[in-house]
Amino acid sequence: MPDPVVELYTAPPDGFVAARDELVAAAKAAGQTDRAKQLGKLRKPTVAAWVVNLLAIRRPELVDQLVELSAALRSAQRQLKGDALRELTRQRREAVAALVKEAVGLATKADPRNRGKLPVGEVEATLTAAVSDAEVAEQVRSGRLVRAASYAGFGEVPRPNLRLVTDEAPEPAPGGDGAGAAQAEQAARRRAIEKELTTARAAEKSAGKELDQANKAETDGEAAVERAEAALQEAERARADADAALGRLRAARKAAERAAAQAQRRVGEAEAALEAMDEE
């Protein structure tokens, strides 16, 4: 039997609240109070999170491969293995692009209404964060992601070619002043690259914070929608109860009208009988 919670997180988000409430009601009817409370705490995923959840649940082997690649990438970063790092970074970009394509295909198949409307950038940012952050990777693998993730650190930024600095004196370069000028030019280029990298990291960190704030605002907005939907459902139930009560009142009025008509007929018949007796 399929896991109802898994089905909940793979179904389009616009039906999440109603489906979750049905599960809660079923658990309560079965006397499963604790399970009903747990189900009631499940939060509606954003569209981007839903797309990633679909990928994690439908194609878990692809997500596992991405996580394995992330471990190798972090290892290369720690050891400053330039060639390995560049190769793994290339593989990461290709893997993320392939996973985004697969995820979008799954989401479009699950809900054709989303064709061309999916937040591909947020999906890509979340999968990239999964490569760089082990905690995000585990959240992605769980298939219970509630909102998109981003990585504001520097782990995924490819490093420029670096040389190991030791205490040994550098060997003199041949060529005299010409070699010195070349070294000075190389040092200037290095400083320019490092400055550009610092600027890029600051911009990335700022963008990550903005994305987190936007995700939080979206989550808050969805929570407000959920509360409004719950209030609407309660209002609809109250309206149904009022309609039923009105129906009963109308039926009672009609019954009273029939009784009054019958009484009037009897009064008329009695009066006619009396008049007939008086005329005799």
BAFI-3210 file (N, C-alpha, C; in Angstrom, 3 decimals, decimal comma, padded with zeros to 6 digits):
// residues 280
n [1|2|3|4|5|6|7|8|9|10|11|12|13|14|15|16|17|18|19|20|21|22|23|24|25|26|27|28|29|30|31|32|33|34|35|36|37|38|39|40|41|42|43|44|45|46|47|48|49|50|51|52|53|54|55|56|57|58|59|60|61|62|63|64|65|66|67|68|69|70|71|72|73|74|75|76|77|78|79|80|81|82|83|84|85|86|87|88|89|90|91|92|93|94|95|96|97|98|99|100|101|102|103|104|105|106|107|108|109|110|111|112|113|114|115|116|117|118|119|120|121|122|123|124|125|126|127|128|129|130|131|132|133|134|135|136|137|138|139|140|141|142|143|144|145|146|147|148|149|150|151|152|153|154|155|156|157|158|159|160|161|162|163|164|165|166|167|168|169|170|171|172|173|174|175|176|177|178|179|180|181|182|183|184|185|186|187|188|189|190|191|192|193|194|195|196|197|198|199|200|201|202|203|204|205|206|207|208|209|210|211|212|213|214|215|216|217|218|219|220|221|222|223|224|225|226|227|228|229|230|231|232|233|234|235|236|237|238|239|240|241|242|243|244|245|246|247|248|249|250|251|252|253|254|255|256|257|258|259|260|261|262|263|264|265|266|267|268|269|270|271|272|273|274|275|276|277|278|279|280]
n.u [000,847|000,619|002,498|000,701|001,698|003,904|002,578|001,243|003,265|004,114|002,028|000,446|000,974|-001,286|-003,385|-002,673|-003,416|-006,148|-005,925|-004,207|-005,826|-007,827|-006,407|-005,781|-008,365|-009,136|-007,285|-008,055|-010,632|-009,980|-009,046|-006,410|-004,786|-002,223|-000,968|-002,660|-002,066|000,625|000,354|-001,120|000,809|002,300|003,676|002,761|004,427|006,427|006,138|008,613|009,944|008,268|008,780|011,451|011,062|009,566|011,537|013,347|011,811|010,770|013,041|015,316|017,874|019,297|019,561|021,115|023,503|024,266|024,759|026,945|028,816|029,060|030,401|032,909|033,663|033,839|035,949|038,047|038,175|039,028|041,577|042,706|043,038|043,570|043,172|041,500|039,441|038,434|037,514|035,583|033,864|032,908|031,576|029,667|028,103|027,048|025,667|023,768|022,318|021,242|019,645|017,837|016,472|015,314|013,701|011,938|010,638|009,305|007,604|006,045|004,748|003,305|001,604|000,301|-000,521|001,488|003,323|006,023|005,881|007,230|009,397|012,311|014,850|014,931|014,756|017,165|018,950|018,457|019,278|021,954|022,745|022,444|024,605|026,697|026,217|025,904|023,778|021,602|021,540|020,641|018,074|016,960|017,077|015,214|012,707|010,797|010,900|010,129|010,479|012,380|015,976|019,093|022,575|024,793|027,441|030,953|031,800|031,219|032,349|034,592|038,084|040,815|043,906|046,208|049,319|051,253|052,374|055,490|058,201|060,484|062,945|062,167|063,148|065,448|064,247|064,973|066,135|066,234|065,385|063,177|061,871|061,182|059,365|057,350|056,601|055,633|053,466|051,946|051,422|049,873|047,656|046,791|046,028|043,925|042,139|041,667|040,425|038,156|037,005|036,472|034,560|032,587|031,930|030,848|028,631|027,272|026,702|025,027|022,937|022,096|021,061|018,958|017,410|016,756|015,182|013,120|012,111|011,209|009,246|007,517|006,787|005,499|003,383|002,076|001,298|-000,563|-002,439|-003,216|-004,445|-006,533|-007,840|-008,643|-010,378|-012,247|-013,237|-014,426|-016,361|-017,860|-018,824|-020,405|-022,238|-023,465|-024,670|-026,435|-028,007|-029,210|-030,676|-032,375|-033,788|-035,202|-036,801|-038,333|-039,730|-041,218|-042,746|-044,294|-045,707|-047,174|-048,680|-050,274|-051,697|-053,094|-054,661|-056,234|-057,582|-058,995|-060,700|-062,238|-063,446|-064,959|-066,672|-068,028|-069,337|-070,988|-072,626|-073,951|-075,379|-077,099|-078,668|-079,909|-081,554|-083,477]
n.v [-001,196|002,209|004,848|007,256|009,768|010,126|010,212|012,564|014,502|014,257|014,918|017,624|020,862|022,544|021,051|020,211|020,999|020,257|017,477|016,751|017,411|015,520|013,184|013,653|013,685|011,046|009,657|010,504|009,449|006,792|006,594|007,268|009,327|010,506|010,165|011,708|014,253|014,477|014,376|016,687|018,611|018,673|020,578|022,621|022,322|024,613|025,370|024,954|023,386|021,181|020,174|019,346|017,430|015,547|014,607|013,471|011,417|009,951|009,457|008,477|007,411|009,101|011,433|010,387|009,915|012,528|013,440|011,828|012,824|015,383|014,918|014,100|016,440|018,288|017,126|017,462|020,229|020,761|019,730|021,298|020,491|021,380|020,543|018,290|019,494|021,316|019,524|018,065|020,136|020,787|018,384|018,551|020,765|019,747|017,540|018,741|020,242|018,160|016,898|018,926|019,103|016,547|016,680|018,758|017,554|015,444|016,919|018,315|016,214|015,239|017,358|018,873|021,509|023,119|023,471|025,147|027,038|026,559|027,156|027,128|028,176|028,250|025,547|024,645|026,105|024,903|022,228|022,703|023,723|021,407|019,951|021,358|021,545|019,359|019,032|020,206|018,450|016,080|016,893|017,230|014,593|013,418|013,908|015,520|018,238|021,621|024,226|026,008|025,808|027,530|028,212|030,054|030,042|029,534|027,265|026,071|027,674|027,820|027,582|029,775|028,897|027,827|028,068|026,092|027,528|027,665|027,535|027,630|029,324|030,937|029,733|031,487|033,197|032,784|035,294|037,869|041,287|041,189|038,814|039,555|041,587|040,122|038,513|040,476|041,372|039,049|038,836|041,109|040,465|038,290|039,527|041,047|039,053|037,809|039,933|040,211|037,731|037,986|040,019|038,709|036,647|038,114|039,223|036,885|035,907|037,940|037,694|035,162|035,598|037,297|035,538|033,654|035,294|035,863|033,296|032,770|034,736|033,831|031,370|032,280|033,617|031,461|030,120|031,932|031,715|029,071|029,331|030,988|029,301|027,299|028,778|029,431|026,899|026,289|028,296|027,490|025,064|026,032|027,480|025,404|024,057|026,090|026,291|023,780|023,990|026,084|024,816|022,928|024,670|025,828|023,593|023,088|025,418|025,083|022,816|023,876|025,720|024,015|022,747|024,954|025,617|023,343|023,581|025,945|025,076|023,259|024,999|026,525|024,543|023,872|026,261|026,521|024,346|025,095|027,346|026,111|024,646|026,695|027,734|025,811]
n.w [000,000|-000,904|000,672|002,351|003,087|001,453|-000,996|-000,537|-000,639|-003,220|-004,801|-006,652|-005,204|-004,805|-003,933|-001,476|001,204|001,504|001,062|003,148|005,366|005,040|005,584|008,265|009,383|008,838|010,409|012,959|013,028|013,132|015,635|016,033|017,557|018,056|015,585|014,024|015,014|014,212|011,420|011,071|011,449|009,177|006,579|003,816|000,716|-001,245|-004,763|-006,032|-004,104|-004,140|-006,721|-006,417|-004,419|-005,849|-007,594|-005,743|-004,673|-006,848|-008,451|-006,772|-007,022|-008,694|-007,186|-005,129|-006,501|-007,020|-004,429|-003,749|-005,558|-004,510|-002,115|-003,036|-004,309|-002,172|-000,795|-002,636|-002,622|-000,012|-000,112|-001,980|-004,649|-007,686|-010,489|-010,155|-008,805|-010,691|-012,640|-011,188|-010,556|-013,076|-013,640|-011,645|-012,456|-014,831|-013,833|-012,129|-013,997|-015,541|-013,632|-013,007|-015,434|-015,522|-013,211|-013,855|-015,991|-014,662|-012,988|-014,833|-016,067|-013,900|-013,370|-015,856|-016,107|-015,212|-017,189|-018,532|-016,524|-014,230|-011,367|-012,305|-011,717|-008,881|-008,320|-009,421|-007,799|-005,335|-005,732|-006,292|-003,837|-002,374|-003,236|-002,094|000,622|003,214|004,986|003,662|001,551|002,774|003,496|000,986|000,040|001,689|000,654|001,705|001,518|002,212|001,352|-001,139|-001,256|-000,661|-001,166|000,574|001,017|000,170|-000,957|-003,447|-005,327|-007,947|-007,427|-008,278|-010,012|-007,643|-005,884|-003,686|-000,762|000,718|003,127|001,759|-000,180|-003,221|-006,452|-008,455|-011,269|-014,719|-017,045|-016,084|-015,840|-017,560|-016,793|-014,208|-014,696|-015,898|-013,773|-012,063|-013,536|-013,536|-010,791|-010,427|-011,982|-010,524|-008,109|-009,088|-009,883|-007,418|-006,100|-007,669|-007,130|-004,398|-004,478|-005,959|-004,201|-002,070|-003,358|-003,957|-001,405|-000,479|-002,328|-001,655|000,913|000,270|-001,237|000,715|002,363|000,578|000,189|002,777|003,018|001,067|002,166|004,480|003,250|002,060|004,334|005,304|003,282|003,681|006,189|005,447|003,671|005,429|007,044|005,122|004,479|006,926|006,994|004,807|005,745|007,849|006,373|004,964|007,087|007,889|005,586|005,647|008,016|007,277|005,280|006,780|008,275|006,264|005,375|007,664|007,689|005,386|006,094|008,203|006,769|005,231|007,250|008,275|006,076|005,900|008,330|007,873|005,843|007,274|009,078|007,303|006,309|008,636|009,245|007,022|007,446|009,740|008,826|007,052|008,784|010,136|008,176|007,824]
ca.u [000,000|001,440|002,543|-000,106|002,497|004,681|001,644|000,927|004,358|004,342|000,868|000,567|000,791|-002,548|-004,335|-002,014|-004,147|-007,346|-005,503|-003,688|-006,960|-008,505|-005,589|-005,965|-009,709|-009,143|-006,531|-008,898|-011,729|-009,427|-008,570|-004,952|-004,646|-000,844|-000,707|-003,423|-001,296|001,806|-000,085|-001,549|001,985|002,944|003,539|002,611|005,664|006,342|006,181|009,997|010,212|007,506|009,512|012,612|010,536|009,231|012,790|013,911|010,959|010,644|014,368|016,266|019,240|019,958|019,922|022,234|024,711|024,635|025,326|028,284|029,661|029,306|031,433|034,186|033,962|034,306|037,270|039,001|038,306|039,859|042,960|043,158|043,431|043,031|042,657|040,368|038,358|037,823|036,777|034,393|032,954|032,252|030,624|028,552|027,230|026,330|024,733|022,656|021,501|020,485|018,624|016,798|015,680|014,514|012,701|010,925|009,846|008,421|006,579|005,134|003,920|002,393|000,611|000,574|-000,823|002,712|004,257|006,590|005,653|007,930|010,523|013,506|016,004|014,918|015,071|018,606|019,642|018,310|020,145|023,335|022,974|022,585|025,983|027,655|025,854|025,446|022,467|020,612|021,469|019,767|016,699|016,513|016,878|014,054|011,477|009,840|011,323|008,988|010,778|013,642|017,165|020,180|023,841|025,451|028,856|031,873|032,336|031,050|033,013|035,877|039,259|041,832|045,082|046,997|050,554|051,479|053,385|056,356|059,243|061,671|063,114|061,886|064,300|065,507|063,764|065,906|065,612|066,507|064,308|061,991|061,161|060,598|058,177|056,300|056,113|054,835|052,176|051,181|050,956|048,775|046,493|046,331|045,304|042,661|041,255|041,261|039,465|036,906|036,438|035,908|033,323|031,594|031,477|029,965|027,370|026,592|026,176|023,891|021,843|021,585|020,220|017,717|016,613|016,197|014,092|012,006|011,526|010,459|008,035|006,612|006,253|004,514|002,208|001,357|000,638|-001,762|-003,417|-003,749|-005,402|-007,723|-008,552|-009,299|-011,516|-013,254|-013,878|-015,299|-017,510|-018,692|-019,551|-021,443|-023,279|-024,203|-025,542|-027,506|-028,909|-030,001|-031,647|-033,373|-034,633|-036,126|-037,769|-039,253|-040,610|-042,151|-043,711|-045,231|-046,596|-048,096|-049,623|-051,238|-052,575|-053,974|-055,638|-057,199|-058,422|-059,910|-061,739|-063,154|-064,245|-065,956|-067,659|-068,861|-070,195|-072,016|-073,589|-074,808|-076,281|-078,112|-079,571|-080,710|-082,535|-084,528]
ca.v [000,000|003,427|005,698|008,452|010,987|010,238|010,695|013,953|015,374|014,144|015,485|019,076|021,565|023,241|020,175|019,686|021,266|019,411|016,079|016,580|017,434|014,227|012,212|013,939|013,239|009,581|009,194|010,751|008,485|005,495|006,663|007,466|010,736|010,974|010,263|012,856|015,455|014,523|014,729|018,078|019,487|018,678|021,880|022,620|022,736|025,538|024,645|024,527|022,271|020,029|019,637|018,628|016,239|014,579|014,016|012,647|010,248|009,161|009,068|008,643|007,024|010,268|012,306|009,735|010,170|013,925|013,544|011,228|013,786|016,507|014,503|014,150|017,850|018,909|016,573|018,128|021,623|020,781|019,400|022,244|019,786|022,236|019,822|017,467|020,406|021,824|018,433|017,772|021,271|020,598|017,282|019,027|021,599|018,873|016,709|019,584|020,561|016,962|016,662|019,952|018,687|015,387|017,123|019,530|016,582|014,752|017,859|018,600|015,017|015,141|018,425|019,576|022,944|023,844|023,508|026,460|027,967|026,074|027,989|026,324|028,741|027,823|024,119|024,545|026,605|023,917|021,084|023,179|023,780|020,027|019,542|022,090|021,490|018,006|019,103|020,421|017,208|015,145|017,398|016,912|013,140|013,005|014,056|016,303|019,640|022,540|025,397|025,934|026,112|028,198|028,095|031,359|029,876|029,689|025,951|025,663|028,598|027,270|028,383|029,955|028,058|028,275|027,339|025,859|028,439|027,000|028,396|027,604|030,497|030,605|029,680|032,684|032,962|033,295|036,353|039,181|042,255|040,738|037,849|040,286|042,289|039,110|038,126|041,589|041,350|037,902|039,170|042,075|039,716|037,470|040,404|041,420|037,877|037,638|040,996|039,846|036,603|038,510|040,729|037,712|035,938|039,018|039,296|035,586|035,841|038,852|037,096|034,039|036,138|037,775|034,370|033,117|036,184|035,667|031,986|032,885|035,511|032,952|030,394|032,990|033,843|030,193|029,837|032,779|031,106|027,884|029,766|031,477|028,133|026,644|029,624|029,292|025,600|026,394|029,102|026,669|024,106|026,788|027,801|024,170|023,833|027,086|025,906|022,643|024,500|026,835|023,842|022,367|025,709|025,953|022,430|023,284|026,440|024,504|021,929|024,742|026,274|022,966|022,560|026,119|025,494|022,313|024,137|026,893|024,333|022,707|026,122|026,837|023,476|023,963|027,432|026,188|023,413|025,886|028,154|025,208|024,282|027,868|027,949|024,782]
ca.w [000,000|-000,964|001,863|002,074|003,242|000,215|-002,015|-000,207|-001,069|-004,661|-005,489|-006,829|-003,921|-004,609|-003,257|-000,277|002,449|001,556|001,202|004,517|006,290|004,918|006,317|009,698|009,748|008,819|011,585|014,125|012,995|013,495|017,008|016,036|017,929|017,859|014,138|013,528|015,357|013,347|010,077|011,092|011,459|007,866|005,935|002,356|000,042|-002,367|-006,041|-006,254|-003,187|-004,655|-007,868|-005,879|-003,737|-006,896|-008,057|-004,676|-004,444|-008,076|-008,961|-005,659|-007,389|-009,278|-006,071|-004,439|-007,294|-006,810|-003,083|-003,818|-006,254|-003,615|-001,154|-003,742|-004,567|-000,919|-000,505|-003,519|-002,169|001,209|-000,454|-002,992|-005,865|-008,730|-011,654|-009,732|-008,445|-011,920|-013,275|-010,392|-010,706|-014,374|-013,477|-010,826|-013,287|-015,765|-013,065|-011,684|-015,174|-015,905|-012,610|-013,181|-016,592|-015,106|-012,237|-014,583|-016,737|-013,719|-012,516|-015,945|-016,245|-012,753|-013,467|-017,118|-016,009|-014,862|-018,313|-018,794|-015,414|-013,033|-010,921|-012,597|-011,013|-007,485|-008,315|-009,658|-006,606|-004,270|-006,037|-006,128|-002,389|-001,901|-003,536|-001,260|002,039|003,526|005,645|002,606|000,785|003,495|003,381|-000,374|-000,064|002,476|-000,109|002,504|001,472|002,292|000,532|-001,862|-000,462|-001,372|-000,449|000,569|001,314|-000,955|-001,297|-004,825|-006,237|-008,372|-007,035|-009,317|-009,788|-006,500|-005,613|-002,270|-000,234|001,688|003,692|000,919|-001,038|-004,610|-007,339|-009,301|-012,625|-015,735|-017,898|-015,505|-015,675|-018,288|-015,947|-013,096|-015,188|-016,100|-012,448|-011,540|-014,250|-013,034|-009,440|-010,565|-012,454|-009,395|-007,185|-009,729|-009,814|-006,021|-005,798|-008,345|-006,400|-003,149|-004,836|-006,363|-002,999|-001,322|-004,096|-003,804|-000,042|-000,416|-003,091|-000,876|001,982|-000,343|-001,605|001,969|002,788|-000,350|000,494|004,026|002,731|000,324|003,127|005,309|002,423|001,904|005,615|005,347|002,370|004,356|007,212|004,750|003,149|006,564|007,426|004,065|004,659|008,101|006,586|003,924|006,598|008,552|005,397|004,704|008,250|007,844|004,497|006,110|008,995|006,525|004,611|007,765|008,613|005,133|005,395|008,772|007,285|004,428|006,845|008,936|005,788|004,891|008,414|008,348|004,997|006,285|009,399|007,254|005,146|008,276|009,577|006,284|006,253|009,841|009,108|006,037|008,066|010,659|008,019|006,490|009,851|010,449|007,116|007,882]
c.u [000,885|001,376|001,754|000,681|003,360|003,792|001,299|001,988|004,715|003,156|001,058|000,206|-000,578|-003,615|-003,817|-002,891|-005,365|-006,981|-004,970|-004,830|-007,742|-007,740|-005,754|-007,319|-009,783|-008,415|-007,355|-010,038|-011,261|-008,893|-007,072|-004,648|-003,251|-000,534|-001,446|-002,669|-000,071|001,436|-000,496|-000,392|002,689|002,648|003,502|003,916|005,412|006,416|007,598|010,341|009,483|008,228|010,715|012,167|010,175|010,482|013,350|013,122|010,888|011,981|015,426|017,700|019,997|020,401|021,096|023,539|025,199|025,290|026,738|029,266|030,013|030,394|032,818|034,614|034,490|035,692|038,340|039,220|039,209|041,331|043,535|043,717|042,805|042,416|041,428|039,167|037,652|036,990|035,488|033,372|032,195|031,204|029,407|027,576|026,400|025,286|023,524|021,738|020,643|019,360|017,492|015,883|014,776|013,390|011,579|010,031|008,856|007,270|005,562|004,209|002,894|001,284|000,898|000,268|000,434|003,693|004,709|006,453|006,429|009,109|011,848|014,724|016,075|015,233|016,573|019,393|019,587|019,228|021,620|023,689|023,163|023,984|026,954|027,410|025,245|024,060|021,352|020,436|020,544|018,312|016,130|016,205|015,642|012,757|010,408|010,211|010,092|009,230|012,131|014,797|018,165|021,435|024,599|026,932|029,684|032,344|032,266|031,748|034,353|037,020|040,145|043,014|045,921|048,266|050,717|052,624|054,182|057,375|060,483|061,733|062,841|063,151|064,318|065,069|064,736|065,295|065,760|065,281|063,044|061,178|060,506|059,338|057,028|055,705|055,233|053,459|051,297|050,624|049,781|047,499|045,903|045,517|043,943|041,660|040,754|040,235|038,112|036,210|035,794|034,588|032,216|031,056|030,512|028,607|026,577|025,965|024,951|022,686|021,240|020,669|018,882|016,809|015,979|015,015|012,870|011,314|010,680|009,156|007,021|005,974|005,200|003,228|001,388|000,650|-000,633|-002,848|-004,044|-004,773|-006,691|-008,547|-009,292|-010,528|-012,637|-013,993|-014,837|-016,552|-018,449|-019,477|-020,681|-022,589|-024,122|-025,158|-026,722|-028,516|-029,806|-031,069|-032,755|-034,330|-035,654|-037,212|-038,800|-040,243|-041,652|-043,199|-044,750|-046,220|-047,637|-049,119|-050,690|-052,229|-053,565|-055,059|-056,711|-058,146|-059,442|-061,046|-062,763|-064,048|-065,342|-067,057|-068,609|-069,820|-071,319|-073,067|-074,531|-075,816|-077,414|-079,135|-080,480|-081,809|-083,683|-085,693]
c.v [001,250|004,212|006,970|009,747|011,201|010,758|012,168|014,898|015,225|014,670|016,996|019,828|022,195|022,367|019,655|019,811|020,356|017,950|015,803|016,536|016,118|013,144|012,401|013,421|011,715|009,019|009,389|009,733|007,094|005,475|006,872|008,942|011,275|011,139|011,460|014,154|015,603|014,940|016,200|019,066|019,538|019,992|021,727|023,066|023,812|024,723|024,124|023,335|021,015|019,369|018,814|017,356|015,149|013,847|013,051|011,352|009,350|008,651|009,218|008,303|008,203|011,244|011,714|009,980|011,602|014,114|012,953|012,183|014,966|016,170|014,562|015,589|018,535|018,410|017,252|019,580|021,708|020,559|020,327|021,546|020,500|021,487|018,996|018,342|020,938|020,747|018,116|018,903|021,173|019,494|017,720|019,856|020,735|018,035|017,522|019,910|019,374|016,688|017,679|019,558|017,520|015,806|017,880|018,590|015,847|015,658|018,171|017,425|014,902|016,174|019,250|021,065|023,763|023,971|024,953|027,450|027,590|026,987|027,242|026,846|028,299|026,342|023,919|025,003|025,581|022,729|021,476|023,260|022,387|019,491|020,131|021,952|020,134|018,020|019,315|019,152|016,197|015,591|017,082|015,429|012,668|013,057|014,833|017,779|020,541|023,799|025,217|026,328|026,865|028,046|029,394|031,269|029,952|028,352|025,627|026,587|028,020|028,192|028,634|029,048|028,640|027,445|027,214|026,754|027,715|027,993|028,436|028,853|030,113|030,612|030,921|032,348|033,522|034,463|037,737|040,034|041,832|039,764|038,547|041,018|041,315|038,676|039,225|041,616|040,213|038,189|040,143|041,376|038,881|038,322|040,794|040,270|037,675|038,698|040,680|038,703|037,068|039,226|039,747|036,966|036,810|039,123|038,015|035,479|036,736|038,276|035,925|034,508|036,621|036,622|033,735|033,958|035,997|034,337|032,048|033,646|034,656|031,932|031,041|033,240|032,582|029,806|030,666|032,218|029,876|028,269|030,262|030,318|027,410|027,441|029,507|027,969|025,623|027,198|028,312|025,635|024,811|027,134|026,559|023,868|024,812|026,759|024,750|023,093|025,281|025,899|023,237|023,384|025,895|024,791|022,577|024,334|025,875|023,573|022,751|025,354|025,249|022,748|023,712|026,046|024,465|022,835|025,120|026,180|023,774|023,797|026,457|025,809|023,561|025,131|027,165|025,269|024,152|026,724|027,302|024,832|025,469|028,086|026,946|025,192]
c.w [000,000|000,350|001,579|002,206|001,998|-000,908|-001,792|-000,755|-002,540|-005,463|-005,645|-005,554|-003,719|-003,956|-001,927|000,966|002,571|001,763|002,608|005,524|006,232|005,679|007,827|010,164|009,801|010,041|012,856|014,193|013,402|014,928|017,128|016,316|017,661|016,376|013,541|013,824|014,456|011,925|010,001|011,057|010,108|007,148|004,416|001,699|-001,003|-003,655|-006,307|-005,369|-003,650|-005,828|-007,395|-005,158|-004,740|-007,369|-007,018|-004,483|-005,675|-008,604|-007,873|-006,042|-007,994|-008,190|-005,298|-005,185|-007,107|-005,448|-003,054|-004,505|-005,347|-002,600|-001,802|-003,994|-003,314|-000,542|-001,350|-003,097|-000,947|000,884|-001,523|-004,230|-007,057|-009,888|-011,287|-009,415|-009,690|-012,609|-012,526|-010,478|-012,029|-014,282|-012,668|-011,646|-014,232|-015,024|-012,617|-012,855|-015,583|-014,908|-012,717|-014,338|-016,241|-014,167|-012,927|-015,389|-015,846|-013,277|-013,617|-016,203|-015,120|-012,832|-014,716|-017,077|-015,747|-016,020|-018,586|-017,659|-014,153|-012,676|-011,066|-011,836|-009,565|-007,362|-008,481|-008,429|-005,474|-004,503|-005,919|-004,649|-001,818|-002,156|-002,519|000,228|002,351|004,168|004,621|001,790|001,457|003,436|002,009|-000,494|000,684|001,683|000,640|002,535|001,441|001,450|-000,126|-000,948|-001,329|-000,538|-000,565|000,887|000,046|-001,486|-002,764|-005,809|-006,652|-007,979|-008,247|-009,029|-008,659|-006,401|-004,122|-001,802|000,837|002,207|002,822|000,057|-002,477|-005,450|-008,215|-010,714|-013,619|-016,476|-017,323|-015,388|-016,392|-017,466|-014,775|-013,510|-015,379|-014,771|-011,850|-012,207|-013,751|-011,644|-009,504|-011,026|-011,327|-008,415|-007,767|-009,649|-008,392|-005,618|-006,418|-007,610|-005,098|-003,414|-005,189|-005,155|-002,190|-002,012|-003,936|-002,416|000,102|-001,157|-002,338|000,250|001,421|-000,728|-000,371|002,440|001,889|-000,084|001,759|003,802|001,989|001,259|004,023|004,520|002,242|003,203|005,754|004,440|003,011|005,415|006,559|004,197|004,265|007,004|006,399|004,199|005,846|007,761|005,687|004,719|007,338|007,601|005,093|005,855|008,234|006,747|004,924|007,099|008,291|005,795|005,562|008,138|007,480|005,095|006,500|008,411|006,320|005,118|007,616|007,992|005,409|006,040|008,535|007,279|005,333|007,372|008,831|006,517|006,141|008,860|008,569|006,205|007,455|009,750|008,111|006,617|008,998|009,898|007,456|007,557|010,172|009,400|007,167|008,779]
res [m|p|d|p|v|v|e|l|y|t|a|p|p|d|g|f|v|a|a|r|d|e|l|v|a|a|a|k|a|a|g|q|t|d|r|a|k|q|l|g|k|l|r|k|p|t|v|a|a|w|v|v|n|l|l|a|i|r|r|p|e|l|v|d|q|l|v|e|l|s|a|a|l|r|s|a|q|r|q|l|k|g|d|a|l|r|e|l|t|r|q|r|r|e|a|v|a|a|l|v|k|e|a|v|g|l|a|t|k|a|d|p|r|n|r|g|k|l|p|v|g|e|v|e|a|t|l|t|a|a|v|s|d|a|e|v|a|e|q|v|r|s|g|r|l|v|r|a|a|s|y|a|g|f|g|e|v|p|r|p|n|l|r|l|v|t|d|e|a|p|e|p|a|p|g|g|d|g|a|g|a|a|q|a|e|q|a|a|r|r|r|a|i|e|k|e|l|t|t|a|r|a|a|e|k|s|a|g|k|e|l|d|q|a|n|k|a|e|t|d|g|e|a|a|v|e|r|a|e|a|a|l|q|e|a|e|r|a|r|a|d|a|d|a|a|l|g|r|l|r|a|a|r|k|a|a|e|r|a|a|a|q|a|q|r|r|v|g|e|a|e|a|a|l|e|a|m|d|e|e]
***
